[in-house]
Amino acid sequence: MIDITTLPMRVGLGQVSELTDEFLDFAKQMGLQDVQMNLYNLPPNMKDTGRLEFQDMMHLKTRAEDRGLRLIAIENVPIRFYDKLMLGSEGREQQLENMQETIRNLGRAGIPIFGYHFIATGVWRTNNTTPIRGGAISNGFKTDLAKHAPLSYDREYHEDEMWANYHWYMERILPVAEEYNVRMALHPDDPPVPKLGGVPRLFRNFENFKTAMDSHPSPMHGLDYCHGCWSEMRGGAGVMESIEHFGKQGRLFYIHFRDVKGAADDFTECFINEGNSDMFQVMKKLKEVGFKGFMIDDHVPKMVNDSPWNHRGRAYATGYMLGLLQAVNAIA
């Protein structure tokens, strides 16, 4: 497995469920080395056994390497792979075994990072056809439109039991991550509001992230720092402080480099250079705290004549990130 601690701060490309020729060529043409995959939905050619299998992971890793790229992280598995773990319901022991084996298989294959979330009700948006700059299409969220949603599961869940479920899981998964040298990177709740669909959303503020990291201080435990979600938390306030705190602890494993306009109760995703934050200052702060991971664009607007994967939006965001990185590195 590559020693990722020796790599510099850099830009990668991801958020795909398949390493197609088109995607790999796109990454190479953008001048990148790192690719990431998001397996929230498994592709049809991957075994669906309730866990990620070693042979599938090795196939993906070698496919990337054959094109001169690094498969640096797998983000997510389908929620149904560990919904019982998150909710503490019957069957969580079997799901735990599967998630432990998933981590082993990533380690065996030499894939160094697993991005995870603890959002049993998933990502919510109330509009996915919001027009933004120049008529590009994005999405947004308004709490007022979601507050009367029906229960997502069988009952209302309480915050204390969700914390108990989280601690139960971490106590059992992190020793496996340590043994197999796989970093587990925690993504914020999106949107970071107290509850949706009757299930509390734990990772919605700095205090709760601090509790998670302080309670489970493994060197294999850190953050998938989604800047967009952190920007949602307080309308952009507190972003720099959170980067400072977790960055100096070495807890920032990789970055979703995007932004929004607004705050958690009412926001719209936007182009990378028109949100709550000055993204040059964000990247500068990442460098100042010694961040050595990779950054990807994550959610991007759909530009005119764009593809289903938003190639034009991603090229704009990735090119902007590369320019920011060059500028930050030029600062003495």
C-alpha positions in Angstrom: 0.0 0.0 0.0 1.3 3.5 -0.9 2.4 5.6 2.0 0.0 8.5 1.5 1.7 10.6 4.2 4.6 11.2 1.8 2.3 12.8 -0.9 1.7 16.6 -1.2 -1.6 18.4 -1.1 -3.1 17.8 -4.5 -6.3 17.7 -6.6 -8.0 14.4 -7.6 -11.1 13.4 -9.4 -13.9 11.2 -8.2 -17.6 10.6 -7.4 -18.0 7.8 -9.9 -19.2 4.2 -9.4 -17.3 2.8 -12.4 -13.8 3.4 -13.7 -14.8 3.8 -17.3 -12.3 4.6 -20.1 -13.9 8.0 -20.4 -13.5 8.8 -16.7 -9.9 7.6 -16.6 -9.0 9.6 -19.8 -10.7 12.7 -18.3 -8.6 12.4 -15.2 -5.4 12.0 -17.2 -6.3 14.9 -19.5 -6.9 17.1 -16.4 -3.3 16.3 -15.3 -4.4 14.4 -12.2 -3.0 11.3 -10.5 -5.6 10.4 -7.9 -9.0 9.0 -8.5 -11.7 8.2 -5.9 -14.9 6.1 -6.2 -18.3 6.5 -4.6 -20.1 3.2 -4.2 -23.2 4.6 -2.6 -24.8 2.7 -5.5 -23.0 -0.4 -6.7 -22.4 -0.7 -10.4 -24.0 -3.8 -12.1 -20.7 -5.6 -12.6 -19.8 -5.6 -8.9 -20.8 -8.5 -6.6 -23.6 -7.5 -4.2 -22.8 -9.6 -1.1 -23.4 -6.9 1.6 -19.8 -6.0 1.6 -17.0 -5.0 -0.8 -15.1 -8.0 -2.0 -11.4 -8.3 -2.4 -11.4 -9.4 -6.1 -13.6 -6.4 -7.0 -11.3 -4.0 -5.1 -8.1 -5.4 -6.7 -9.7 -5.2 -10.2 -10.5 -1.5 -9.6 -7.1 -0.7 -8.2 -5.2 -2.4 -11.0 -7.4 -0.8 -13.6 -6.5 2.6 -12.3 -2.8 1.7 -12.1 -2.8 0.4 -15.6 -3.7 3.9 -16.7 -1.0 5.5 -14.6 -3.5 6.6 -11.8 -3.9 5.9 -8.1 -7.2 4.6 -6.7 -6.7 6.6 -3.5 -10.1 6.1 -1.8 -13.4 4.3 -1.8 -16.3 6.4 -0.5 -19.5 4.9 0.8 -21.3 1.6 0.5 -25.1 1.4 0.0 -26.9 2.4 3.1 -28.6 -1.0 3.2 -25.1 -2.5 3.9 -25.1 -0.9 7.4 -28.5 0.6 8.2 -29.0 -1.8 11.1 -25.6 -0.7 12.5 -26.7 2.9 12.4 -30.1 2.2 13.9 -29.0 -0.4 16.4 -31.6 -2.9 15.1 -31.6 -6.6 14.8 -29.0 -7.9 12.4 -26.4 -5.3 13.1 -23.9 -8.0 14.2 -23.9 -9.5 10.7 -23.6 -6.1 9.1 -20.7 -5.4 11.4 -18.9 -8.5 10.2 -19.5 -7.5 6.6 -18.2 -3.9 7.2 -15.1 -5.3 9.0 -14.4 -7.6 6.0 -14.9 -4.6 3.7 -12.1 -2.8 5.5 -9.9 -5.9 5.4 -10.5 -6.2 1.7 -9.6 -2.5 1.1 -6.4 -3.0 3.1 -5.5 -6.3 1.3 -6.0 -4.5 -2.1 -3.9 -1.5 -1.0 -6.6 1.1 -1.1 -5.7 3.4 1.8 -8.9 5.4 2.6 -12.5 4.5 3.2 -14.9 7.5 3.3 -18.0 6.8 5.4 -21.0 8.6 6.8 -23.5 8.0 9.6 -26.6 9.3 7.8 -29.3 6.6 8.0 -31.7 8.7 6.0 -29.2 9.8 3.4 -28.6 13.1 1.6 -31.7 15.3 1.3 -32.5 18.1 -1.2 -35.9 19.7 -1.7 -35.1 21.0 -5.2 -32.7 19.7 -7.9 -33.6 22.1 -10.7 -32.5 25.4 -9.1 -31.3 27.9 -11.7 -28.1 29.7 -10.7 -25.5 31.8 -12.5 -26.1 32.1 -16.2 -28.9 29.5 -16.1 -26.8 26.6 -14.9 -28.8 24.1 -12.9 -28.1 23.1 -9.3 -30.0 22.0 -6.2 -31.0 23.3 -2.8 -32.6 22.6 0.5 -35.3 24.3 2.6 -36.1 22.9 6.0 -39.7 24.3 5.8 -40.4 22.0 2.9 -39.0 18.9 4.6 -40.2 19.3 8.2 -43.4 17.4 7.6 -41.8 14.4 5.8 -43.0 11.0 7.0 -40.8 8.7 9.1 -38.0 7.0 7.1 -38.0 4.0 9.3 -40.4 2.2 11.8 -40.3 4.9 14.5 -38.8 8.1 15.8 -35.1 7.7 16.9 -33.4 9.7 19.7 -30.0 11.3 19.6 -28.7 9.4 22.6 -29.4 6.1 21.0 -27.8 7.2 17.8 -24.7 8.2 19.7 -24.7 4.8 21.4 -24.9 3.0 18.0 -22.1 5.1 16.6 -19.8 4.4 19.5 -20.6 0.7 19.3 -19.7 0.6 15.7 -16.5 2.6 16.1 -15.2 0.5 19.0 -15.5 -2.6 16.7 -14.5 -1.3 13.3 -11.5 0.9 14.1 -9.3 -1.9 15.4 -9.7 -3.6 12.0 -8.9 -0.4 10.3 -5.7 -0.1 12.4 -4.7 -3.7 11.6 -5.2 -3.2 7.9 -3.9 0.4 7.7 -7.1 1.8 6.2 -8.1 5.4 7.2 -11.7 5.9 7.9 -12.9 9.4 6.9 -16.1 10.7 8.4 -18.4 12.8 6.2 -20.8 15.4 7.7 -24.6 15.0 7.6 -26.0 16.7 4.5 -27.9 18.8 5.2 -26.5 19.3 8.7 -29.9 19.8 10.5 -31.0 18.1 13.8 -33.4 15.5 12.4 -35.0 14.4 9.1 -37.4 11.5 8.6 -37.5 10.9 12.3 -33.8 10.1 12.6 -31.3 12.5 14.3 -28.3 13.7 12.2 -25.3 13.6 14.5 -22.6 15.1 12.4 -24.1 18.6 12.0 -21.7 20.8 14.0 -18.2 21.2 15.3 -19.0 20.0 18.8 -20.3 16.6 17.6 -17.4 16.1 15.3 -15.0 16.9 18.2 -16.9 14.3 20.3 -16.5 11.7 17.6 -12.8 12.3 17.1 -12.0 12.7 20.8 -13.9 9.6 21.7 -12.2 7.5 19.1 -8.7 8.9 18.7 -7.3 6.3 16.4 -4.7 7.4 13.8 -6.9 5.7 11.3 -9.9 7.9 12.2 -10.4 11.3 10.6 -12.5 13.4 8.3 -13.7 13.5 4.8 -14.0 17.3 5.2 -16.9 18.3 3.0 -16.4 22.0 2.8 -19.9 22.4 1.4 -21.5 20.8 4.4 -19.3 22.7 6.9 -20.3 25.9 5.0 -23.9 24.9 5.4 -23.6 24.5 9.1 -23.3 28.2 10.0 -23.5 30.0 6.6 -19.7 29.7 6.2 -18.8 30.9 9.7 -16.5 28.5 11.6 -15.0 26.9 8.5 -11.5 28.2 9.1 -11.6 27.3 12.8 -12.6 23.7 12.1 -9.9 23.4 9.5 -7.4 24.8 12.0 -8.6 22.4 14.8 -8.8 19.2 12.9 -6.0 20.0 10.4 -3.4 20.5 13.2 -4.4 17.2 14.6 -3.8 15.5 11.3 -7.4 14.5 11.1 -8.2 15.9 7.6 -7.8 12.9 5.3 -9.4 14.4 2.2 -11.6 17.3 1.1 -14.8 17.8 -0.9 -13.9 21.2 -2.2 -17.3 22.8 -2.9 -19.5 25.6 -1.5 -23.0 26.8 -1.0 -25.0 30.0 -0.6 -26.9 30.2 2.6 -27.0 28.0 5.7 -28.4 24.6 6.7 -32.0 25.6 6.9 -32.0 27.2 3.4 -29.1 26.9 1.0 -28.3 26.5 -2.7 -25.3 24.7 -4.1 -23.4 27.0 -6.4 -20.3 27.5 -8.5 -17.0 27.1 -6.5 -16.2 30.8 -6.6 -19.5 32.4 -5.5 -20.4 30.7 -2.2 -20.2 31.6 1.4 -16.4 31.2 1.6 -13.3 32.7 -0.1 -12.0 29.4 -1.5 -8.5 30.8 -2.0 -8.4 31.5 1.7 -9.7 28.0 2.4 -7.0 26.4 0.4 -4.4 28.6 1.9 -5.6 27.6 5.4 -5.3 23.9 4.4 -1.7 24.4 3.4 -1.0 26.3 6.6 -2.2 23.5 8.8 -0.1 20.9 6.9 -2.8 19.2 5.0 -1.3 16.5 2.7 -4.3 14.8 1.3 -6.3 15.1 -1.9 -9.2 17.4 -2.9 -12.1 16.6 -5.3 -14.9 18.7 -6.7 -17.9 16.7 -5.4 -21.2 18.3 -6.3 -21.1 20.7 -9.3 -23.7 22.7 -11.3 -24.9 21.3 -14.6 -23.7 23.7 -17.3 -25.1 24.3 -20.7 -25.1 21.0 -22.8 -23.5 19.2 -19.9 -23.4 15.4 -19.5 -25.2 13.4 -16.9 -22.0 13.4 -14.9 -21.6 17.1 -15.4 -18.3 17.0 -17.2 -18.3 20.7 -18.0 -19.2 21.6 -14.4 -16.4 19.3 -13.1 -13.9 20.6 -15.6 -14.6 24.2 -14.4 -14.4 23.2 -10.7 -11.3 21.1 -11.1 -9.5 23.6 -13.2 -10.3 26.3 -10.6 -8.9 24.1 -7.9 -5.7 23.5 -9.8 -5.3 27.2 -10.2 -5.9 27.9 -6.6 -3.4 25.2 -5.6 -0.7 26.6 -7.9 -1.3 30.1 -6.4 -1.2 28.8 -2.8 2.0 26.8 -3.5 3.6 29.9 -5.0 3.3 31.8 -1.7 6.6 31.8 0.2 
